[in-house]
Amino acid sequence: AGVLAAARLASGDPEATTIAPHVTLVGPAVVARATLPTIDAPLAEVAAAHGPFVVHLRGTGTFRPVSPVVFVSLARGIADCEQLERAVRCGPLDVPLRFPYHPHVTVAQDIDDAGLDRAFNGLSDFVARFPVNHFVLFSRDADSRWQWRTEYLLGGADNTGG
């Protein structure tokens, strides 16, 4: 995560200090604060029904020219993320998609082509593997920073190992 955060910052991405490296399941959704408690139970049920898995990140990709985004690609864990994405997209989180779901870790977005190229080339040899035993609901604070709100432990996950 540290390498990816540093790369996003170095790219000049304006969101580098407000968004930690992550694989998005559902993009930002406007949800009334009073509705937040109604989201917890369905997300907990989804988490309990899905087991832990491994994500293997390898190399970079881009959505250019459709969207000015450079990302680190998933080589393993794609289907697991897709299953979770479909399952958590319910109730207030059933928001319209701008693009088809494609699990990835964004490392540069909405910057000039030179910055996108630097991010793409700079992480082209990046490799990481890690276990996924939970997903997290984030909310945005008054400073526009995304804050960890609730962690949902995947079924059968060991909460002591990461």
C-alpha positions as CSV (number, residue, x, y, z in Angstrom):
1,A,0.0,0.0,0.0
2,G,2.9,2.4,0.8
3,V,4.4,1.9,-2.6
4,L,1.1,2.5,-4.4
5,A,0.3,5.6,-2.2
6,A,3.7,7.1,-2.9
7,A,3.3,6.4,-6.7
8,R,-0.1,8.1,-6.7
9,L,1.3,11.1,-4.9
10,A,4.3,11.3,-7.2
11,S,2.0,11.2,-10.2
12,G,0.5,14.5,-9.1
13,D,-3.0,13.0,-8.6
14,P,-5.0,15.6,-6.6
15,E,-6.7,12.8,-4.7
16,A,-3.5,11.1,-3.6
17,T,-3.7,12.3,0.0
18,T,-7.5,11.6,0.4
19,I,-7.8,8.1,-1.0
20,A,-5.8,5.1,0.3
21,P,-4.9,2.3,-2.1
22,H,-7.8,0.0,-2.5
23,V,-9.9,-2.2,-4.8
24,T,-13.4,-0.6,-5.1
25,L,-16.4,-2.8,-4.9
26,V,-19.0,0.0,-5.2
27,G,-18.1,3.5,-6.2
28,P,-19.2,6.6,-4.3
29,A,-22.9,6.6,-3.5
30,V,-24.8,9.4,-1.9
31,V,-26.5,7.9,1.1
32,A,-28.4,9.9,3.7
33,R,-26.7,9.7,7.1
34,A,-29.9,8.2,8.6
35,T,-29.8,5.4,6.1
36,L,-26.2,4.3,7.0
37,P,-27.4,1.8,9.7
38,T,-29.6,0.0,7.2
39,I,-26.6,-0.8,5.1
40,D,-24.7,-2.6,7.8
41,A,-26.9,-5.8,8.1
42,P,-27.0,-6.6,4.4
43,L,-23.2,-6.0,4.0
44,A,-22.5,-8.2,7.0
45,E,-24.6,-10.9,5.4
46,V,-22.7,-10.6,2.2
47,A,-19.4,-10.8,4.0
48,A,-20.5,-13.9,6.0
49,A,-21.5,-15.7,2.7
50,H,-18.2,-15.1,1.0
51,G,-14.9,-16.7,2.0
52,P,-11.4,-15.1,2.2
53,F,-9.3,-15.0,-1.0
54,V,-6.0,-13.9,-2.3
55,V,-5.3,-10.9,-4.5
56,H,-2.3,-10.9,-6.8
57,L,-1.5,-7.5,-8.2
58,R,0.8,-7.4,-11.3
59,G,1.7,-4.6,-13.7
60,T,-0.3,-1.6,-14.9
61,G,-3.2,-0.9,-17.1
62,T,-5.1,2.1,-18.2
63,F,-8.6,3.1,-19.2
64,R,-7.3,5.7,-21.7
65,P,-8.6,7.1,-24.0
66,V,-12.1,6.5,-22.4
67,S,-11.1,7.7,-19.0
68,P,-7.8,9.3,-17.7
69,V,-6.9,6.5,-15.3
70,V,-3.9,4.4,-14.7
71,F,-4.2,1.4,-12.4
72,V,-2.4,-1.7,-11.1
73,S,-4.0,-4.8,-12.4
74,L,-5.4,-7.8,-10.6
75,A,-3.9,-11.1,-11.9
76,R,-5.8,-13.1,-9.2
77,G,-8.9,-12.3,-7.2
78,I,-10.8,-10.8,-10.1
79,A,-13.7,-13.3,-9.9
80,D,-13.9,-12.9,-6.1
81,C,-14.1,-9.1,-6.4
82,E,-16.8,-9.4,-9.1
83,Q,-18.9,-11.7,-6.9
84,L,-18.6,-9.4,-3.9
85,E,-19.4,-6.4,-6.1
86,R,-22.6,-8.0,-7.4
87,A,-23.6,-9.0,-3.9
88,V,-23.0,-5.7,-2.2
89,R,-24.8,-3.7,-4.9
90,C,-28.2,-3.6,-3.2
91,G,-30.5,-1.1,-1.5
92,P,-28.8,2.3,-1.3
93,L,-25.6,0.9,-2.8
94,D,-27.4,-0.1,-6.0
95,V,-26.0,2.9,-7.8
96,P,-25.7,3.2,-11.6
97,L,-22.4,2.2,-13.1
98,R,-20.6,4.7,-15.4
99,F,-18.5,1.9,-16.7
100,P,-18.6,-1.9,-16.4
101,Y,-17.0,-3.1,-13.2
102,H,-13.3,-3.9,-13.5
103,P,-11.5,-4.5,-10.2
104,H,-8.2,-2.6,-10.0
105,V,-6.1,-0.3,-7.8
106,T,-6.1,3.3,-9.2
107,V,-2.6,4.9,-9.1
108,A,-3.3,8.0,-11.2
109,Q,-6.5,9.7,-12.3
110,D,-7.6,13.0,-13.8
111,I,-4.0,14.3,-14.5
112,D,-2.1,15.2,-17.7
113,D,-0.9,12.5,-20.1
114,A,2.7,12.9,-19.0
115,G,1.8,12.1,-15.3
116,L,-0.4,9.2,-16.5
117,D,2.6,7.9,-18.5
118,R,5.0,8.2,-15.6
119,A,2.6,6.2,-13.3
120,F,2.0,3.6,-16.0
121,N,5.7,3.1,-16.7
122,G,6.8,3.5,-13.1
123,L,4.7,0.6,-11.8
124,S,4.8,-1.7,-14.8
125,D,6.9,-4.3,-12.9
126,F,4.9,-4.0,-9.7
127,V,3.9,-7.2,-8.0
128,A,2.2,-7.9,-4.7
129,R,0.1,-10.7,-3.2
130,F,-2.0,-10.4,-0.1
131,P,-4.9,-12.2,1.6
132,V,-8.3,-10.5,1.7
133,N,-10.3,-11.4,4.7
134,H,-12.6,-8.3,4.9
135,F,-14.1,-5.4,3.0
136,V,-14.7,-1.9,4.4
137,L,-17.4,0.7,4.1
138,F,-15.9,4.2,3.9
139,S,-17.6,7.5,4.4
140,R,-16.3,10.9,3.4
141,D,-15.6,13.5,6.1
142,A,-15.9,17.3,6.1
143,D,-12.4,17.5,4.7
144,S,-13.3,15.2,1.8
145,R,-11.1,12.4,3.1
146,W,-12.4,8.9,3.0
147,Q,-12.6,7.4,6.5
148,W,-12.8,3.8,7.4
149,R,-16.3,3.3,8.8
150,T,-17.1,-0.4,9.2
151,E,-15.1,-3.5,8.5
152,Y,-17.0,-6.6,7.3
153,L,-15.2,-9.9,8.0
154,L,-15.5,-12.5,5.3
155,G,-16.9,-15.8,6.3
156,G,-14.3,-18.2,7.8
157,A,-11.7,-15.5,7.9
158,D,-9.2,-15.4,10.7
159,N,-9.3,-11.8,12.1
160,T,-5.8,-12.1,13.5
161,G,-3.8,-12.4,10.3
162,G,-4.6,-9.3,8.3
